[in-house]
Amino acid sequence: MLPAALAESSEHMARFAREMKTLAVLSHPNLLSIFDTGNEGGVAFAATELVNGATLRERLRQGALSWREAVGLAAALLAEGLAAAHARDARLFRAILE
C-alpha cells in the first residue's frame, strides 16, 4: 500500500503506478510478483503473490547480521533481484530468507 500522505500527491501516485506496471512484467525469484493494482477508498495498493518465509526486516528484529550473513544475503538475494529490476527500471524487490 502507498501511505496515505503520499497517495495525496499526484506525482507519487504516478510513480507508484509506473513502478507497479514495470514490476508486473518482471519475473525473477528475488522480485515480488504483482498481480493487480488499484485504489480503494483513497488507498493505493498492489495485490502481490503470497510469499512464505521471513522478511529481511523480520530477521533484523532478531539482531544484527554477522558480516558473513550480510554479504551472503546481499550477493544471493538483493544483487540478483536488483540487477533484474534495474534492467527494466523497477525499484522494488523482496528479500525472502529461506
Secondary structure per residue as TSV (DSSP state, phi and psi in degrees):
chain	resnum	aa	ss	phi	psi
A	1	M	-	360.0	146.8
A	2	L	-	-89.0	126.5
A	3	P	-	-53.5	143.0
A	4	A	H	-54.2	-39.6
A	5	A	H	-62.0	-34.9
A	6	L	H	-80.2	-32.3
A	7	A	H	-65.5	-19.4
A	8	E	T	-75.4	-17.0
A	9	S	-	-93.5	124.5
A	10	S	H	-63.9	-32.2
A	11	E	H	-64.4	-45.9
A	12	H	H	-67.3	-38.2
A	13	M	H	-64.1	-41.3
A	14	A	H	-64.5	-41.6
A	15	R	H	-65.1	-43.9
A	16	F	H	-57.1	-49.5
A	17	A	H	-61.8	-42.5
A	18	R	H	-63.4	-45.2
A	19	E	H	-68.5	-36.7
A	20	M	H	-66.7	-40.2
A	21	K	H	-64.5	-41.3
A	22	T	H	-65.0	-46.7
A	23	L	H	-66.1	-32.7
A	24	A	H	-62.8	-26.8
A	25	V	T	-91.2	-6.3
A	26	L	-	-86.3	148.7
A	27	S	-	-137.5	108.4
A	28	H	-	-156.3	141.4
A	29	P	T	-56.4	-26.5
A	30	N	T	-98.8	9.3
A	31	L	S	-116.0	137.4
A	32	L	-	-73.3	127.4
A	33	S	-	-77.8	132.5
A	34	I	E	-103.5	125.1
A	35	F	E	-99.5	-31.4
A	36	D	E	-162.6	157.3
A	37	T	E	-134.3	159.8
A	38	G	E	-172.2	-173.0
A	39	N	E	-142.0	117.6
A	40	E	E	-126.1	117.8
A	41	G	T	60.5	32.3
A	42	G	T	83.4	5.1
A	43	V	E	-108.2	115.9
A	44	A	E	-80.7	136.5
A	45	F	E	-143.2	163.3
A	46	A	E	-128.1	128.4
A	47	A	E	-88.5	120.4
A	48	T	E	-117.7	171.0
A	49	E	-	-65.8	154.8
A	50	L	-	-85.1	126.3
A	51	V	-	-117.0	128.8
A	52	N	-	-90.2	148.0
A	53	G	S	115.9	171.9
A	54	A	E	-87.6	143.9
A	55	T	E	-81.4	164.7
A	56	L	H	-61.2	-39.7
A	57	R	H	-59.5	-43.3
A	58	E	H	-64.6	-40.9
A	59	R	H	-63.7	-39.9
A	60	L	H	-68.6	-24.0
A	61	R	H	-66.1	-21.7
A	62	Q	T	-81.0	-12.8
A	63	G	-	138.0	167.6
A	64	A	-	-65.8	148.9
A	65	L	-	-79.5	147.2
A	66	S	-	-69.2	163.3
A	67	W	H	-63.7	-32.0
A	68	R	H	-67.3	-41.9
A	69	E	H	-63.3	-43.7
A	70	A	H	-62.4	-45.8
A	71	V	H	-65.4	-41.6
A	72	G	H	-62.2	-44.9
A	73	L	H	-66.2	-43.4
A	74	A	I	-60.3	-44.3
A	75	A	I	-70.9	-46.3
A	76	A	I	-77.5	-39.6
A	77	L	I	-103.3	-58.9
A	78	L	I	-70.2	-47.4
A	79	A	I	-60.7	-45.9
A	80	E	H	-65.7	-45.0
A	81	G	H	-65.0	-43.1
A	82	L	H	-65.6	-39.0
A	83	A	H	-62.1	-43.9
A	84	A	H	-65.8	-41.2
A	85	A	H	-67.4	-45.2
A	86	H	H	-68.5	-23.0
A	87	A	H	-62.7	-26.1
A	88	R	T	-118.0	12.7
A	89	D	T	66.6	32.6
A	90	A	-	-95.6	151.3
A	91	R	-	-124.6	14.3
A	92	L	-	-115.5	141.9
A	93	F	-	-152.3	168.7
A	94	R	-	-120.2	153.0
A	95	A	-	-126.1	98.7
A	96	I	E	-104.7	128.4
A	97	L	E	-92.8	135.7
A	98	E	-	-95.4	360.0
